[in-house]
Amino acid sequence: MTTVPTKTLPSGDELPQLGFGTWDIGGETVKEGVRTALDAGYTHVDTAEGYKNEAEIGEVLAEYDRDDVFLTSKVLPKNLNYDSLIESCRDSLDRLGTDYLDLYLIHWPNPAVSLRESLDAMATLHDEGLVKNVGVSNFSAYQLSCAHHISDVPIAVNQIEFHPWFQRPDLVEYCRETDTVIEAAAPLGRTEVFEDDAVQDLADQYDKHPAQIVLKWAIERDIVALPKSSSPEHIRANFDLFDWSLDDEDLAALDDRDRDHPVYDHPARDWSGDVYGINQ
């Protein structure tokens, strides 16, 4: 049995450093993906109400021991006021067929809703035992510092875009200073980083897929990686990271590939959609 390294959260819970991401996959595809992942050895599944696949994931989780899976979901920014956040969490629990979430994240900061109000709701969910750990996603260091300052519950995690082309050293440093675990959303740069010469060279050198090289680098850099795939073959390959290592100079070569290039977390937001709920 492969042992996946973990990060200890403020609650004492252990967060597996590799998880199965489920953004942009649904229906039978996500069910097959989650089942493949759990059978391959993953014990960490990441979803969100905005992914619209919680019900399908819940169907699969019912086939496994719930306590063996670290389960994360997220609340949309349009639902960050107190009552809506409580309702969103309860709805996610219903769809997932579980009594609790191991981790619940604010999916995106929403400047139109009080962060204090959102974190008060998170504290209520935590006090009621519906949420074991509280975190945020896509928060800047500035936003995260405010969250730490006002939250009654430790902010355990910041899930951010992170990959060799977008390494965000200042944000990563602040997360480390505050013992906030960093989770990498889009750790493969939505496959764009596969084109990188250094990634390709290392894949050839180690006889690995470029995804394995990039994921191994993230884990060696103390990041929790959340790759998503709809291919059972790739899901299993993405888990094959723990019986080999990258040399220090090869890790450093990937460190040098940063080009401040996001694939989704761009400096400005599109406020015209329904995600933030602030349309006029």
C-alpha positions in Angstrom: 0.0 0.0 0.0 1.4 3.4 -1.1 1.7 5.9 1.8 0.9 9.4 0.7 2.6 12.2 2.8 0.3 14.4 4.7 0.1 18.0 6.1 -1.1 18.4 9.6 -3.9 21.0 10.0 -4.4 23.1 13.1 -7.2 20.7 14.1 -4.7 17.8 14.1 -6.3 16.3 11.1 -4.0 14.9 8.4 -4.5 16.3 4.9 -3.1 14.0 2.1 -0.7 15.8 -0.1 -2.2 14.4 -3.2 -5.9 14.7 -4.0 -8.2 14.1 -6.9 -9.6 17.3 -8.4 -13.0 17.3 -10.1 -13.3 20.7 -11.7 -15.1 20.6 -15.1 -16.0 16.9 -15.0 -19.5 15.6 -14.3 -22.0 12.8 -14.9 -20.7 9.3 -15.5 -17.2 10.7 -16.2 -16.7 12.1 -12.7 -18.2 8.9 -11.1 -15.7 6.8 -13.0 -12.9 9.2 -12.1 -13.6 9.2 -8.4 -14.0 5.5 -8.3 -10.7 5.0 -10.2 -9.0 7.4 -7.9 -10.2 5.8 -4.7 -9.3 2.3 -6.0 -5.9 3.5 -7.0 -5.2 4.7 -3.5 -6.2 8.3 -3.4 -7.9 9.2 -0.1 -8.5 12.9 -0.8 -11.3 14.2 -3.1 -11.8 17.9 -3.9 -15.1 19.3 -5.2 -17.3 22.5 -5.0 -20.9 23.5 -5.3 -19.9 25.4 -8.4 -18.6 22.2 -10.0 -22.2 20.9 -10.1 -21.0 17.3 -9.5 -21.4 16.8 -5.8 -24.4 14.4 -6.2 -22.5 12.1 -8.6 -19.5 12.1 -6.2 -21.8 11.3 -3.3 -23.1 8.3 -5.2 -19.6 6.9 -5.5 -18.6 7.8 -1.9 -21.5 5.7 -0.7 -19.6 2.6 -1.9 -16.6 3.4 0.3 -15.9 4.0 4.0 -16.5 7.7 4.5 -14.0 8.0 7.2 -11.3 6.8 4.9 -11.8 9.8 2.5 -10.7 13.4 3.2 -13.5 15.3 1.5 -13.4 19.0 0.5 -16.1 21.3 -0.9 -16.4 25.0 -1.5 -19.0 27.7 -1.3 -19.6 30.0 -4.3 -18.8 33.7 -3.7 -22.4 34.6 -4.4 -23.4 32.6 -1.3 -21.1 34.2 1.2 -23.6 36.0 3.4 -24.3 34.2 6.7 -27.6 32.4 5.9 -26.7 31.5 2.3 -23.4 30.1 3.4 -25.0 27.9 6.0 -27.6 26.7 3.5 -24.9 26.1 0.8 -23.0 23.8 3.2 -26.1 21.9 4.2 -27.0 21.5 0.5 -23.5 20.2 -0.3 -23.7 17.7 2.5 -27.0 16.5 1.2 -25.7 16.1 -2.3 -22.5 14.4 -1.1 -24.5 12.1 1.2 -22.3 12.8 4.2 -22.8 14.3 7.7 -19.6 16.4 7.6 -16.9 17.9 5.4 -13.3 17.5 6.3 -12.6 20.9 4.7 -14.9 23.6 3.6 -13.5 26.5 1.6 -14.6 30.0 0.5 -14.1 29.4 -3.2 -13.3 33.0 -4.2 -13.2 36.2 -2.1 -16.2 38.4 -2.8 -15.6 42.1 -2.1 -19.4 42.7 -2.1 -19.9 40.5 1.0 -18.4 41.0 4.5 -15.6 38.6 5.1 -16.4 38.7 8.8 -20.0 37.6 8.1 -18.7 34.7 6.0 -16.2 33.6 8.6 -18.8 33.8 11.3 -20.9 31.4 9.3 -17.9 29.1 8.9 -17.4 29.2 12.6 -21.0 28.1 13.2 -20.6 25.2 10.8 -17.4 24.2 12.6 -19.1 24.5 16.0 -22.0 22.3 14.8 -19.6 19.6 13.6 -20.6 20.0 9.9 -17.2 21.2 8.9 -14.0 19.9 10.5 -11.6 22.4 9.0 -12.1 25.9 7.4 -10.1 27.4 4.6 -10.1 29.8 1.7 -9.3 29.6 -2.0 -7.9 32.1 -4.4 -7.1 34.6 -1.6 -4.2 37.0 -1.9 -1.8 37.5 1.0 -3.7 40.7 1.8 -7.0 38.9 1.9 -5.6 35.9 3.8 -4.1 38.2 6.4 -7.4 39.8 7.1 -9.1 36.3 7.3 -6.6 35.1 9.8 -7.1 38.3 11.9 -10.9 38.1 12.2 -11.7 34.3 12.0 -12.7 32.5 15.2 -11.6 29.2 13.6 -8.1 28.7 12.2 -7.8 29.3 8.4 -6.2 25.9 7.6 -5.7 26.1 3.9 -5.4 28.5 0.9 -6.1 26.7 -2.4 -4.5 28.7 -5.1 -3.4 28.4 -8.7 0.2 27.1 -8.4 2.4 25.4 -11.0 5.9 25.9 -12.5 4.8 28.8 -14.6 3.0 30.6 -11.7 4.9 30.1 -8.5 3.7 33.2 -6.5 6.7 33.4 -4.1 5.3 36.3 -2.0 1.9 34.6 -1.4 3.6 31.2 -0.8 6.0 32.8 1.7 3.1 34.4 3.6 1.1 31.2 3.7 4.2 29.4 5.2 4.7 32.2 7.7 1.1 31.8 9.0 1.1 27.9 8.9 -1.5 28.0 6.1 -1.3 24.9 4.0 -1.0 25.6 0.3 -3.1 23.6 -2.1 -2.4 23.8 -5.8 -5.5 24.2 -7.9 -4.6 23.6 -11.6 -1.2 22.1 -10.6 -0.6 21.1 -14.2 -1.3 24.6 -15.5 -4.3 23.1 -17.4 -1.6 21.0 -19.2 0.0 24.2 -20.6 3.2 23.6 -18.7 3.7 20.2 -20.5 5.1 22.3 -23.3 7.9 23.6 -21.1 11.3 22.4 -22.4 12.5 21.7 -18.8 9.4 19.6 -18.1 9.8 17.7 -21.3 13.5 17.1 -20.7 12.9 15.8 -17.2 10.1 13.6 -18.4 12.4 12.0 -20.9 15.3 11.7 -18.4 13.1 10.0 -15.7 10.9 8.1 -18.2 7.8 9.7 -16.7 4.8 11.6 -18.0 5.2 15.4 -17.8 2.3 15.5 -15.4 4.2 13.2 -13.0 7.2 15.4 -13.1 5.2 18.6 -12.3 3.2 16.9 -9.5 6.3 15.4 -8.0 8.0 18.9 -8.0 4.9 20.4 -6.2 4.9 17.7 -3.5 8.6 18.0 -3.0 8.1 21.8 -2.5 5.6 21.0 0.3 2.5 21.8 -1.7 -0.8 19.8 -1.7 -1.5 18.9 -5.4 -5.0 18.4 -6.7 -4.7 17.2 -10.3 -7.9 16.4 -12.2 -8.3 14.1 -15.1 -11.1 12.2 -16.9 -8.7 9.5 -18.1 -8.4 6.5 -15.8 -4.9 5.8 -17.1 -3.8 9.4 -16.2 -5.6 9.3 -12.8 -3.6 6.2 -11.9 -0.3 7.6 -13.3 -0.8 10.8 -11.3 -0.8 8.7 -8.2 2.5 7.0 -9.1 4.7 9.6 -7.4 6.0 8.0 -4.2 8.6 5.4 -5.0 10.9 7.7 -6.9 12.4 11.2 -6.5 13.7 14.1 -8.4 17.3 15.2 -7.9 17.8 18.6 -6.2 19.2 20.1 -9.3 16.2 19.0 -11.3 13.8 20.5 -8.7 15.8 23.7 -9.0 15.5 23.6 -12.8 11.7 23.7 -12.4 12.0 26.4 -9.7 13.6 28.5 -12.5 10.7 28.2 -14.9 8.4 30.7 -13.2 7.1 33.2 -15.7 4.2 34.7 -13.6 1.7 33.1 -16.0 -1.7 32.3 -14.6 -4.1 30.0 -16.5 -7.2 31.1 -14.6 -6.4 33.4 -11.6 -6.0 36.6 -13.6 -5.6 40.0 -11.9 -9.0 41.2 -12.9 -12.3 39.4 -12.5 -15.3 39.0 -14.8 -18.1 40.4 -12.6 -20.8 39.9 -15.3 -21.6 36.2 -14.6 -23.6 34.7 -11.8 -20.6 33.5 -9.7 -20.4 36.6 -7.5 -24.1 37.4 -7.5 -23.5 41.2 -7.8 -25.0 41.8 -11.2 -27.1 45.0 -11.4 
